[in-house]
Amino acid sequence: MFNPWTIEFWRIAGFAFVALLIGLATGHVVGFLLLGALAYLIWHLVHLARLERWLREARKYQPPEASGIWGEVYHHFYRLQQRNRKRKLKLAAILNQFKVAAAALPDATIVLRATGEIEWFNEAAVRLLGLRTHDIGLRIANLVRHPAFTALFPPGAEGAGGESAEFPSPVDDSITLLAHVVPYGQDRRLLVVRDVTRLHRLEQMRRDFVANVSHELRTPLTVVMGYLETMEDGESPCAQQWARSLHLMRQQTLRMQRIVTDLLLLARLETENRAVRSEPVDVPALLAAIREDALALSGEKGHVVQLEAEPDLWLLGSEEELRSAFSNLVFNAVQYTPDGGEITIRWYGDTAGAHLVVKDTGVGIAAHHIPRLTERFYRVDVGRSRERGGTGLGLAIVKHVLGRHEGRLRIASVIAQGSAFTCDFPARLVLRRPEKPAQANHPSHN
């Protein structure tokens, strides 16, 4: 079989030879060579017009008959057309499978453009969000108007994603939804909305149970503590005989009272509104008082507790909650630092905001424990924690307080060298107050 370019070469040669013969016979060689070139050009234009018409008429799939180079062109275009058809059919089948699978999902699934317009949604979106077919092409933020939801689609934030928000269903206020936006493909976002009402109810039941049980335990524990103190103070031979047992019972009762107090505080932090009562908090004075309490707690252990605080650096927030969080960090440092160890409390500000660092020279914490330290009742060493009277709730309280003040907790620790707990607060909560004449940098003493 001849190469199509070989055939084309012989065709050109044929046109030129015929034009040359006629030109020699008539005495007009140049003129007939130009006529031959024009005929060859017209032949190509005819095939080009046939190709354009064939490509334009999509219903006609068989290419025109031709030989030589145009036959190859038609053949390659036809093969490309067939491959494209197969690819389109395959993509259509995959798309249909996706739509069938997405339609069966219990979660609402909505495909959005980068600017938030709806392209497609499943049946669950109708049930949970109240979407209708005629909503396709509209911005989702214009249809679901809850502030927490619309915050996921800020104006001009095209391509944003990876955020989540909880809000009541626009169809039924008793249903709580969790929306999550995931960017994918080219300028597309996938919005997944899940019904988390049952999880919320279970979480509320847990909070109510903890709060109620903790509240109910306070009275019997107070009664038991009262009787134990009375028995310990007695001078009867019986009291002296059972002195050690009474002392241990009193220790464990105190520990249970501390657990109940912490549980009640955690329950209050979880159930209260996220908005914190913003009031100017004199953090340097607060830390100075906590330092004095830490020295009293240290007692004969001889810890060196240093405080370095910028005296004019205040914070907007709840003084009671901040006191609870900061004291938990400092008292933990006292409890888990060996006798004679050093504890440094540093309060400073920079362009990012305000920062509290509580650093100790204690036993340190292994790296695999750090991610779980803020979980309730999580202990690195159960025996050591109980021996020191820890409740396992201190860092959980710190985490909740910081969350309510838009802050975050960072933990760094090295075994046998000590730990550093850092609380970061945003710049918008920082206040600068003029330093009072009587207020200087707090001295560092033992």
PATORFI-689850 format. One record per residue: y, x, z of N, C-alpha, C in turn. Coordinates in steps of 0.05 Angstrom, whole numbers, padded with zeros to 5 digits, always signed. Example, Ala and Ser with C-alpha at 12.3 -4.5 7.8 and 13.67 -1.06 7.14 Angstrom:
<balums>
-00114+00264+00156-00090+00246+00156-00066+00264+00156-00045+00257+00142-00021+00273+00143+00001+00258+00157
</balums>
This chain:
<balums>
-00024+00017+00000+00000+00000+00000+00025+00018+00000+00044+00011-00019+00068+00027-00021+00087+00023+00002+00101+00044+00009+00122+00042+00029+00145+00025+00017+00157+00007+00034+00178-00010+00023+00202+00006+00013+00207+00028+00025+00230+00044+00016+00224+00058-00011+00198+00064-00016+00190+00074-00042+00194+00053-00063+00186+00028-00057+00190+00006-00076+00220+00003-00082+00236+00004-00061+00265+00001-00064+00277+00023-00081+00266+00047-00077+00276+00070-00094+00270+00065-00123+00245+00056-00129+00238+00051-00157+00254+00028-00169+00261+00008-00152+00277-00014-00162+00305-00004-00170+00317+00013-00153+00343+00025-00160+00341+00041-00186+00319+00057-00187+00315+00073-00211+00312+00055-00236+00298+00033-00232+00294+00014-00255+00321+00002-00264+00337-00007-00245+00363-00018-00252+00380+00003-00267+00380+00028-00257+00396+00049-00269+00385+00056-00297+00359+00056-00301+00347+00064-00326+00353+00043-00348+00350+00018-00341+00355-00004-00360+00385-00003-00368+00403+00000-00347+00431+00001-00354+00438+00024-00371+00424+00048-00367+00429+00072-00382+00421+00068-00411+00397+00056-00416+00387+00051-00443+00406+00033-00459+00414+00011-00446+00432-00008-00460+00459+00006-00465+00468+00022-00446+00494+00036-00450+00492+00055-00473+00470+00070-00476+00466+00089-00497+00465+00075-00524+00452+00051-00524+00450+00036-00549+00476+00024-00558+00493+00017-00540+00518+00004-00547+00542+00023-00546+00538+00047-00534+00560+00067-00532+00578+00062-00508+00569+00046-00489+00585+00041-00464+00567+00047-00440+00561+00072-00436+00543+00080-00414+00554+00074-00387+00580+00082-00382+00592+00077-00356+00594+00048-00349+00602+00032-00369+00606+00003-00364+00580-00010-00357+00558-00003-00371+00532-00016-00365+00520-00006-00339+00526+00020-00331+00517+00030-00305+00531+00014-00283+00557+00008-00287+00572-00008-00267+00560-00036-00266+00554-00048-00289+00541-00074-00290+00514-00074-00276+00499-00052-00279+00473-00050-00265+00477-00049-00235+00497-00033-00226+00502-00032-00197+00511-00059-00186+00528-00073-00202+00536-00100-00194+00513-00119-00191+00494-00117-00211+00470-00135-00210+00453-00129-00185+00451-00103-00179+00435-00095-00155+00449-00105-00129+00476-00104-00129+00491-00114-00106+00487-00144-00103+00488-00158-00126+00485-00187-00125+00457-00195-00116+00437-00179-00124+00410-00184-00115+00408-00182-00084+00421-00162-00073+00421-00159-00044+00437-00181-00030+00459-00190-00042+00474-00212-00031+00458-00238-00030+00442-00242-00051+00426-00266-00052+00406-00266-00029+00393-00243-00025+00373-00241-00003+00388-00243+00024+00412-00232+00026+00427-00234+00052+00434-00263+00058+00441-00278+00037+00447-00307+00041+00422-00322+00049+00399-00316+00037+00374-00329+00045+00367-00323+00074+00372-00298+00082+00366-00290+00110+00384-00306+00129+00410-00307+00122+00429-00322+00140+00421-00351+00142+00413-00364+00120+00405-00392+00120+00380-00396+00136+00362-00377+00134+00336-00379+00149+00341-00377+00179+00358-00358+00187+00364-00355+00215+00380-00378+00226+00397-00390+00209+00413-00413+00218+00397-00438+00222+00377-00442+00204+00360-00466+00206+00336-00459+00224+00340-00464+00250+00319-00456+00269+00293-00470+00266+00294-00495+00253+00269-00510+00250+00250-00498+00230+00261-00480+00212+00244-00468+00192+00235-00441+00201+00210-00439+00209+00200-00414+00221+00188-00394+00201+00179-00404+00178+00167-00385+00159+00189-00371+00143+00188-00345+00141+00209-00330+00127+00207-00333+00096+00229-00329+00082+00228-00330+00052+00210-00308+00041+00199-00314+00017+00182-00294+00004+00199-00273-00008+00192-00247-00005+00206-00225-00017+00189-00200-00016+00196-00181-00033+00181-00156-00034+00200-00133-00027+00189-00110-00023+00205-00087-00018+00218-00088+00010+00242-00076+00011+00255-00074+00037+00262-00101+00049+00269-00121+00032+00276-00147+00043+00251-00161+00053+00229-00156+00042+00204-00167+00053+00199-00156+00081+00204-00130+00085+00201-00119+00112+00221-00130+00132+00246-00134+00122+00267-00145+00140+00258-00173+00149+00250-00190+00130+00241-00217+00137+00217-00216+00156+00199-00198+00151+00175-00196+00168+00182-00188+00197+00200-00168+00200+00208-00159+00227+00224-00181+00242+00241-00194+00228+00256-00216+00240+00237-00239+00249+00217-00244+00233+00198-00265+00239+00182-00258+00264+00173-00233+00265+00158-00224+00289+00176-00225+00314+00201-00216+00312+00219-00217+00335+00224-00246+00343+00226-00264+00324+00230-00292+00330+00206-00304+00344+00182-00296+00336+00158-00306+00349+00156-00295+00377+00162-00270+00381+00162-00258+00408+00181-00273+00427+00205-00278+00416+00225-00292+00432+00216-00320+00439+00203-00334+00421+00192-00361+00426+00172-00360+00449+00153-00340+00447+00133-00337+00468+00145-00331+00495+00166-00313+00494+00179-00306+00519+00193-00330+00531+00207-00346+00515+00220-00370+00524+00201-00390+00536+00178-00393+00523+00158-00412+00533+00147-00402+00560+00143-00376+00562+00133-00365+00587+00153-00368+00609+00179-00362+00603+00200-00365+00623+00203-00394+00631+00201-00413+00612+00203-00441+00618+00180-00450+00636+00156-00439+00631+00133-00446+00649+00137-00435+00677+00148-00410+00679+00153-00399+00705+00174-00415+00720+00195-00423+00705+00217-00438+00717+00207-00465+00727+00190-00477+00711+00179-00503+00719+00161-00500+00744+00146-00478+00745+00129-00473+00769+00147-00469+00793+00169-00454+00790+00188-00449+00812+00200-00476+00822+00208-00492+00803+00220-00518+00810+00200-00536+00825+00175-00536+00816+00154-00552+00829+00150-00541+00857+00148-00514+00860+00143-00502+00886+00167-00507+00904+00191-00503+00894+00215-00506+00910+00219-00535+00918+00211-00554+00900+00214-00582+00907+00195-00590+00929+00173-00576+00932+00153-00582+00953+00161-00570+00980+00181-00551+00980+00188-00539+01006+00201-00559+01025+00195-00556+01051+00209-00574+01070+00238-00567+01075+00246-00542+01067+00273-00533+01071+00289-00539+01046+00315-00546+01050+00332-00551+01027+00338-00525+01013+00334-00524+00987+00339-00500+00971+00358-00507+00949+00381-00492+00948+00402-00497+00928+00408-00471+00914+00408-00472+00887+00416-00449+00871+00446-00452+00865+00461-00431+00872+00490-00432+00869+00500-00409+00850+00522-00415+00837+00536-00393+00822+00551-00376+00843+00562-00354+00833+00576-00335+00851+00599-00349+00864+00612-00368+00851+00635-00382+00862+00628-00406+00879+00602-00411+00882+00593-00433+00900+00587-00459+00887+00587-00461+00860+00581-00486+00846+00550-00489+00846+00542-00514+00848+00513-00521+00849+00501-00520+00821+00479-00506+00818+00464-00506+00793+00439-00523+00794+00426-00523+00817+00401-00537+00820+00395-00540+00850+00381-00562+00858+00373-00566+00886+00347-00582+00886+00332-00579+00908+00307-00594+00910+00310-00620+00925+00288-00634+00929+00289-00660+00942+00298-00659+00971+00290-00637+00985+00298-00634+01013+00328-00632+01016+00342-00622+00996+00372-00621+00997+00384-00649+00997+00370-00667+00984+00380-00695+00984+00376-00707+01011+00353-00700+01024+00347-00712+01050+00364-00700+01072+00369-00674+01071+00383-00661+01093+00413-00660+01090+00422-00656+01064+00451-00653+01059+00463-00676+01044+00447-00695+01035+00458-00718+01021+00468-00712+00993+00457-00691+00980+00466-00684+00953+00455-00704+00933+00469-00708+00910+00461-00726+00889+00462-00711+00862+00449-00722+00842+00448-00709+00816+00475-00703+00805+00494-00722+00808+00521-00717+00797+00537-00696+00812+00526-00685+00834+00539-00663+00848+00535-00636+00835+00517-00634+00815+00512-00609+00802+00538-00601+00787+00546-00576+00791+00571-00566+00779+00594-00566+00799+00591-00579+00822+00612-00580+00842+00608-00558+00863+00629-00550+00876+00626-00530+00897+00613-00542+00922+00593-00528+00932+00579-00539+00955+00597-00542+00980+00617-00524+00982+00635-00525+01005+00653-00550+01004+00656-00562+00981+00672-00587+00979+00656-00611+00986+00629-00608+00987+00612-00631+00992+00603-00632+01022+00599-00608+01033+00591-00606+01062+00615-00593+01076+00629-00609+01091+00656-00600+01101+00656-00589+01129+00633-00585+01141+00634-00575+01169+00645-00546+01169+00663-00539+01188+00676-00512+01188+00656-00489+01188+00635-00492+01204+00615-00470+01206+00602-00465+01179+00598-00487+01164+00585-00484+01138+00604-00474+01117+00628-00485+01116+00648-00475+01096+00656-00446+01100+00653-00436+01125+00659-00408+01130+00640-00390+01115+00617-00400+01106+00599-00383+01090+00609-00379+01062+00629-00395+01053+00639-00394+01026+00669-00391+01026+00679-00369+01037+00709-00365+01037+00720-00362+01009+00744-00372+01004+00756-00369+00977+00759-00340+00969+00751-00335+00944+00753-00308+00933+00731-00289+00942+00712-00299+00958+00690-00281+00968+00666-00284+00949+00669-00280+00924+00647-00283+00905+00627-00261+00909+00601-00270+00909+00580-00251+00913+00573-00246+00942+00589-00258+00960+00583-00254+00989+00557-00267+00995+00543-00259+01016+00518-00271+01024+00506-00257+01048+00482-00266+01055+00469-00254+01078+00478-00266+01104+00496-00287+01104+00506-00299+01128+00491-00324+01134+00493-00333+01159+00479-00358+01167+00498-00373+01186+00493-00400+01188+00509-00417+01205+00493-00441+01213+00499-00451+01237+00487-00476+01247+00508-00498+01246+00500-00522+01239+00518-00545+01237+00502-00571+01236+00514-00593+01244+00500-00619+01243+00498-00628+01214+00476-00643+01208+00472-00653+01181+00493-00674+01175+00504-00673+01150+00524-00694+01142+00511-00721+01139+00484-00722+01137+00470-00747+01135+00465-00760+01162+00458-00743+01182+00452-00752+01209+00461-00732+01229+00480-00739+01246+00492-00720+01265+00471-00710+01286+00450-00725+01290+00430-00716+01310+00412-00694+01299+00414-00688+01274+00397-00667+01261+00414-00641+01260+00403-00619+01271+00417-00593+01270+00404-00576+01248+00422-00565+01231+00412-00550+01208+00421-00521+01211+00404-00503+01200+00411-00474+01198+00412-00467+01169+00435-00458+01160+00439-00450+01132+00440-00420+01130+00427-00410+01108+00426-00381+01103+00431-00376+01074+00450-00358+01067+00458-00352+01040+00447-00325+01032+00432-00324+01010+00420-00299+01001+00429-00293+00972+00443-00271+00967+00450-00264+00939+00425-00255+00924+00424-00262+00898+00401-00253+00882+00410-00254+00853+00395-00239+00836+00400-00239+00807+00429-00229+00801+00439-00239+00779+00467-00232+00771+00485-00255+00776+00503-00251+00796+00522-00272+00804+00509-00298+00811+00488-00297+00827+00475-00321+00836+00470-00319+00866+00470-00342+00880+00464-00343+00909+00445-00365+00914+00426-00360+00932+00407-00380+00940+00414-00389+00968+00418-00415+00971+00425-00427+00997+00400-00441+01008+00391-00433+01031+00367-00445+01043+00376-00458+01069+00371-00484+01073+00379-00499+01096+00354-00510+01110+00351-00504+01135+00327-00511+01150+00334-00530+01173+00317-00549+01179+00320-00567+01201+00310-00553+01227+00329-00546+01245+00321-00532+01269+00325-00550+01294+00325-00577+01289+00330-00595+01311+00309-00592+01333+00283-00590+01325+00262-00588+01345+00264-00562+01361+00271-00540+01347+00275-00515+01362+00298-00517+01382+00319-00530+01374+00342-00534+01392+00334-00550+01416+00319-00571+01411+00310-00588+01434+00292-00572+01453+00274-00557+01441+00256-00540+01458+00272-00520+01474+00292-00507+01461+00308-00488+01475+00325-00501+01497+00335-00525+01491+00350-00540+01512+00332-00548+01535+00307-00556+01529+00288-00562+01550+00282-00538+01568+00279-00515+01555+00275-00490+01570+00298-00484+01588+00323-00486+01577+00346-00481+01593+00348-00500+01617+00344-00526+01611+00345-00546+01633+00324-00541+01654+00300-00533+01645+00278-00528+01664+00286-00504+01682+00295-00482+01669+00302-00459+01685+00324-00465+01705+00345-00479+01695+00368-00486+01712+00359-00504+01735+00343-00524+01729+00335-00543+01750+00317-00530+01771+00297-00514+01761+00279-00501+01779+00294-00481+01797+00313-00465+01784+00328-00446+01799+00345-00460+01820+00357-00482+01812+00374-00497+01831+00358-00508+01855+00334-00518+01848+00317-00530+01869+00306-00508+01888+00304-00484+01878+00293-00462+01895+00313-00452+01915+00339-00456+01910+00359-00444+01927+00357-00455+01955+00353-00481+01959+00353-00492+01986+00329-00482+02002+00304-00484+01992+00281-00473+02008+00283-00444+02013+00294-00428+01994+00297-00399+01999+00317-00394+02021+00339-00409+02021+00359-00406+02042+00347-00413+02069+00331-00434+02071+00318-00441+02096+00299-00419+02105+00282-00410+02087+00263-00389+02094+00278-00364+02104+00300-00356+02089+00315-00333+02097+00327-00336+02125+00336-00360+02131+00348-00366+02157+00327-00362+02180+00304-00373+02176+00283-00370+02196+00274-00341+02199+00272-00327+02177+00264-00299+02178+00284-00282+02193+00310-00287+02188+00330-00272+02203+00329-00279+02233+00325-00304+02239+00322-00312+02267+00299-00298+02281+00276-00297+02267+00252-00285+02278+00256-00255+02281+00269-00242+02262+00273-00213+02263+00292-00206+02286+00312-00223+02291+00331-00217+02312+00319-00223+02340+00297-00237+02341+00285-00243+02367+00273-00218+02381+00272-00220+02407+00262-00197+02423+00235-00202+02435+00222-00223+02426+00196-00230+02437+00175-00209+02427+00153-00206+02442+00132-00187+02433+00121-00195+02406+00120-00220+02401+00109-00230+02375+00126-00219+02352+00153-00222+02355+00171-00213+02334+00169-00183+02330+00165-00168+02352+00163-00139+02350+00136-00131+02336+00116-00147+02342+00089-00142+02331+00090-00146+02300+00104-00167+02292+00105-00174+02263+00131-00163+02250+00143-00143+02262+00169-00134+02251+00167-00124+02222+00147-00108+02216+00144-00098+02188+00139-00120+02169+00121-00139+02176+00115-00161+02158+00140-00178+02154+00155-00183+02175+00179-00200+02172+00200-00186+02155+00201-00159+02158+00220-00144+02141+00213-00146+02112+00187-00143+02105+00178-00145+02077+00183-00173+02066+00177-00193+02083+00182-00221+02074+00211-00225+02069+00228-00214+02085+00257-00218+02081+00266-00203+02056+00255-00179+02050+00262-00165+02026+00255-00181+02001+00230-00192+02001+00222-00208+01977+00237-00234+01974+00245-00245+01997+00261-00270+01996+00289-00264+01984+00300-00241+01992+00326-00233+01981+00324-00228+01951+00301-00216+01943+00297-00211+01915+00295-00237+01899+00281-00256+01910+00278-00282+01897+00305-00296+01896+00322-00293+01916+00348-00305+01916+00365-00292+01894+00363-00266+01890+00377-00253+01869+00368-00262+01841+00342-00266+01838+00331-00276+01813+00342-00304+01807+00342-00321+01827+00352-00348+01824+00381-00348+01816+00397-00331+01829+00425-00329+01823+00429-00320+01794+00414-00300+01786+00417-00290+01758+00408-00311+01738+00386-00325+01744+00377-00346+01726+00398-00368+01723+00410-00376+01745+00431-00396+01743+00455-00386+01727+00462-00361+01730+00484-00350+01715+00477-00349+01685+00453-00341+01678+00444-00341+01650+00444-00369+01638+00434-00388+01654+00434-00416+01644+00462-00426+01639+00481-00418+01656+00508-00427+01652+00520-00414+01628+00515-00388+01624+00525-00374+01600+00514-00386+01574+00489-00394+01575+00477-00405+01551+00486-00433+01544+00491-00449+01565+00497-00477+01560+00527-00482+01557+00544-00464+01566+00573-00468+01563+00581-00465+01534+00604-00476+01528+00616-00474+01501+00621-00445+01495+00618-00438+01469+00622-00410+01461+00651-00400+01467+00670-00419+01467+00698-00410+01472+00701-00401+01501+00711-00377+01505+00716-00366+01531+00745-00371+01539+00749-00378+01564+00776-00381+01574+00790-00354+01573+00810-00352+01556+00824-00326+01552+00846-00323+01572+00843-00303+01589+00863-00297+01609+00865-00267+01610+00889-00256+01616+00892-00227+01618+00875-00217+01642+00858-00198+01636+00841-00186+01657+00849-00157+01661+00856-00151+01686+00863-00123+01693+00837-00108+01697+00827-00097+01674+00801-00084+01675+00801-00059+01692+00822-00042+01691+00822-00018+01709+00819-00025+01738+00834-00046+01748+00831-00055+01776+00803-00066+01781+00792-00081+01761+00766-00092+01764+00745-00070+01767+00747-00049+01750+00728-00027+01751+00731-00011+01777+00756-00009+01787+00760+00005+01813+00746-00009+01835+00746-00035+01835+00732-00051+01856+00702-00048+01853+00692-00048+01828+00664-00045+01823+00655-00017+01832+00672+00003+01827+00665+00030+01836+00662+00032+01866+00679+00019+01881+00677+00018+01910+00651+00005+01919+00644-00017+01905+00618-00030+01911+00595-00012+01905+00597+00003+01883+00575+00021+01875+00572+00043+01896+00594+00054+01907+00592+00074+01928+00579+00063+01953+00585+00037+01959+00573+00025+01983+00543+00021+01978+00535+00013+01953+00507+00010+01946+00492+00036+01947+00506+00058+01938+00493+00084+01939+00487+00093+01967+00506+00088+01986+00501+00095+02014+00494+00124+02018+00471+00129+02030+00463+00156+02036+00452+00172+02012+00450+00159+01989+00439+00173+01966+00458+00194+01955+00483+00191+01962+00502+00212+01955+00509+00214+01925+00510+00191+01911+00517+00192+01883+00547+00199+01880+00553+00213+01859+00581+00219+01851+00589+00198+01830+00607+00180+01837+00615+00159+01819+00644+00164+01810+00648+00171+01785+00674+00177+01774+00684+00154+01757+00710+00149+01758+00723+00128+01742+00746+00140+01726+00745+00137+01700+00766+00146+01682+00775+00121+01666+00799+00111+01672+00808+00086+01660+00837+00088+01652+00843+00078+01628+00871+00076+01619+00884+00053+01634+00904+00059+01651+00914+00039+01669+00928+00015+01656+00938+00019+01631+00952-00003+01618+00934-00018+01598+00908-00012+01598+00890-00025+01579+00877-00049+01592+00886-00073+01584+00875-00098+01595+00859-00112+01572+00846-00134+01580+00829-00148+01561+00833-00179+01564+00832-00193+01542+00832-00222+01543+00804-00232+01546+00799-00249+01567+00772-00259+01571+00769-00272+01598+00744-00274+01607+00738-00286+01632+00733-00264+01653+00749-00262+01673+00746-00241+01693+00720-00243+01707+00711-00268+01714+00686-00271+01728+00662-00261+01712+00662-00268+01686+00640-00260+01669+00640-00230+01664+00664-00219+01660+00666-00190+01656+00658-00174+01681+00666-00185+01704+00657-00172+01729+00627-00171+01731+00614-00193+01724+00585-00195+01726+00572-00174+01707+00582-00173+01682+00570-00154+01663+00575-00125+01671+00600-00118+01678+00606-00090+01684+00591-00082+01710+00590-00099+01730+00577-00092+01755+00547-00088+01750+00535-00104+01733+00506-00101+01727+00501-00073+01715+00518-00064+01697+00514-00038+01685+00517-00016+01706+00538-00018+01722+00544+00003+01742+00522+00004+01764+00514-00020+01774+00494-00021+01795+00467-00012+01785+00461-00018+01759+00436-00007+01748+00436+00023+01748+00459+00035+01741+00461+00064+01741+00457+00075+01768+00467+00062+01789+00463+00071+01816+00434+00070+01824+00421+00047+01817+00393+00043+01825+00374+00062+01811+00379+00070+01786+00360+00086+01771+00369+00115+01768+00388+00124+01784+00396+00152+01784+00387+00165+01809+00373+00187+01808+00363+00201+01833+00386+00208+01852+00378+00212+01877+00398+00219+01898+00415+00243+01889+00441+00241+01894+00459+00263+01886+00467+00263+01857+00457+00244+01841+00464+00243+01813+00493+00235+01808+00501+00237+01783+00529+00232+01775+00530+00208+01757+00549+00190+01763+00554+00166+01746+00583+00166+01738+00588+00163+01712+00615+00164+01701+00621+00137+01688+00643+00125+01696+00652+00100+01685+00678+00106+01669+00678+00101+01643+00701+00107+01626+00710+00082+01612+00736+00076+01614+00748+00053+01600+00772+00064+01583+00769+00060+01557+00789+00071+01539+00792+00054+01514+00814+00058+01499+00819+00042+01475+00824+00060+01452+00819+00050+01428+00825+00063+01403+00832+00042+01382+00834+00050+01357+00841+00032+01335+00820+00010+01332+00795+00015+01339+00774-00005+01336+00774-00026+01358+00787-00020+01381+00787-00039+01403+00785-00024+01430+00771-00037+01449+00768-00025+01476+00739-00020+01481+00734+00000+01498+00706+00009+01502+00702+00016+01531+00679+00007+01542+00670+00014+01569+00645+00030+01566+00644+00054+01578+00621+00071+01577+00611+00076+01606+00587+00069+01612+00574+00075+01638+00552+00095+01633+00557+00120+01642+00538+00142+01636+00527+00152+01663+00501+00158+01663+00488+00168+01687+00471+00192+01681+00462+00205+01702+00444+00228+01699+00417+00220+01710+00409+00196+01704+00383+00185+01714+00359+00194+01699+00337+00179+01703+00311+00187+01692+00310+00183+01662+00328+00167+01650+00327+00163+01621+00307+00141+01613+00310+00132+01588+00293+00111+01578+00281+00120+01551+00255+00116+01547+00243+00123+01522+00254+00106+01499+00255+00118+01475+00268+00105+01452+00256+00078+01445+00229+00075+01448+00216+00050+01440+00222+00027+01458+00233+00033+01482+00240+00011+01501+00268+00000+01495+00285+00016+01483+00314+00009+01481+00318-00018+01467+00305-00024+01444+00310-00049+01430+00304-00074+01447+00287-00071+01468+00279-00095+01483+00292-00096+01511+00310-00078+01517+00321-00077+01544+00336-00102+01551+00348-00116+01532+00365-00139+01538+00348-00165+01539+00322-00163+01536+00305-00187+01539+00302-00194+01569+00299-00220+01574+00295-00229+01602+00270-00217+01614+00272-00207+01638+00249-00196+01653+00235-00173+01640+00247-00161+01620+00235-00137+01608+00241-00113+01626+00220-00098+01633+00223-00075+01650+00209-00051+01638+00223-00028+01639+00210-00003+01629+00188+00005+01647+00192+00003+01673+00172+00010+01693+00172-00012+01714+00152-00030+01713+00152-00054+01730+00152-00046+01760+00135-00026+01767+00133-00018+01795+00159-00007+01805+00172+00010+01789+00197+00023+01798+00219+00002+01800+00220-00017+01781+00240-00038+01782+00238-00055+01806+00214-00063+01813+00209-00080+01836+00216-00065+01862+00209-00039+01862+00214-00023+01886+00244-00022+01891+00261-00022+01870+00290-00021+01873+00302-00048+01875+00287-00069+01874+00297-00096+01877+00309-00107+01852+00303-00096+01828+00314-00106+01803+00302-00133+01796+00318-00150+01782+00309-00176+01774+00300-00177+01745+00307-00157+01729+00300-00157+01701+00318-00175+01684+00340-00184+01696+00358-00202+01682+00386-00190+01677+00391-00167+01689+00418-00156+01688+00428-00151+01660+00412-00137+01643+00421-00131+01616+00422-00156+01598+00405-00176+01604+00406-00201+01590+00433-00215+01595+00442-00213+01620+00469-00224+01627+00491-00209+01612+00488-00183+01612+00508-00166+01598+00510-00174+01569+00487-00177+01556+00486-00185+01528+00500-00211+01523+00495-00231+01540+00507-00258+01536+00537-00257+01541+00546-00242+01561+00575-00240+01567+00589-00227+01543+00577-00205+01533+00590-00191+01511+00591-00209+01486+00569-00224+01482+00569-00243+01459+00591-00263+01461+00597-00273+01485+00618-00292+01489+00646-00280+01486+00647-00254+01488+00673-00239+01484+00674-00224+01458+00656-00231+01439+00656-00219+01412+00650-00189+01414+00637-00181+01435+00631-00152+01438+00602-00146+01432+00595-00121+01434+00568-00112+01429+00561-00090+01448+00535-00087+01453+00525-00067+01472+00510-00045+01456+00517-00020+01462+00503+00003+01450+00490+00019+01472+00465+00027+01468+00450+00042+01488+00440+00068+01477+00445+00090+01491+00435+00116+01483+00422+00128+01508+00399+00140+01505+00385+00151+01529+00366+00174+01520+00364+00193+01538+00345+00215+01534+00329+00218+01560+00303+00220+01558+00286+00222+01581+00293+00247+01597+00296+00243+01624+00302+00264+01643+00330+00275+01641+00347+00263+01624+00375+00272+01621+00395+00250+01628+00387+00225+01625+00405+00203+01632+00409+00183+01609+00426+00163+01615+00431+00142+01595+00461+00137+01594+00469+00125+01571+00497+00116+01568+00497+00088+01556+00510+00070+01570+00512+00042+01560+00542+00038+01552+00546+00030+01528+00573+00027+01517+00578-00002+01509+00600-00014+01520+00608-00041+01512+00633-00039+01494+00631-00050+01470+00653-00049+01451+00665-00077+01448+00692-00078+01450+00707-00103+01448+00726-00101+01424+00730-00123+01409+00748-00122+01386+00777-00118+01393+00792-00107+01374+00820-00100+01380+00837-00125+01386+00829-00148+01375+00846-00172+01379+00845-00182+01408+00826-00173+01424+00825-00181+01452+00839-00161+01471+00849-00139+01459+00861-00118+01476+00890-00124+01482+00897-00119+01507+00925-00122+01516+00935-00095+01527+00960-00089+01522+00972-00065+01534+00993-00074+01553+00989-00069+01579+01008-00076+01599+01022-00051+01610+01048-00054+01615+01063-00030+01626+01050-00021+01652+01048+00005+01655+01036+00016+01680+01055+00012+01703+01044+00002+01725+01060-00002+01749+01065+00025+01762+01087+00029+01776+01093+00055+01788+01072+00063+01808+01061+00043+01823+01041+00050+01844+01013+00054+01832+01011+00047+01806+00984+00048+01794+00981+00073+01777+00965+00091+01786+00960+00116+01771+00931+00117+01763+00925+00138+01749+00896+00141+01742+00880+00142+01768+00858+00127+01768+00842+00126+01792+00829+00153+01798+00831+00163+01822+00820+00189+01828+00790+00188+01827+00779+00211+01824+00749+00214+01823+00740+00224+01850+00725+00208+01864+00713+00218+01889+00684+00210+01890+00671+00221+01911+00643+00215+01915+00640+00187+01926
</balums>
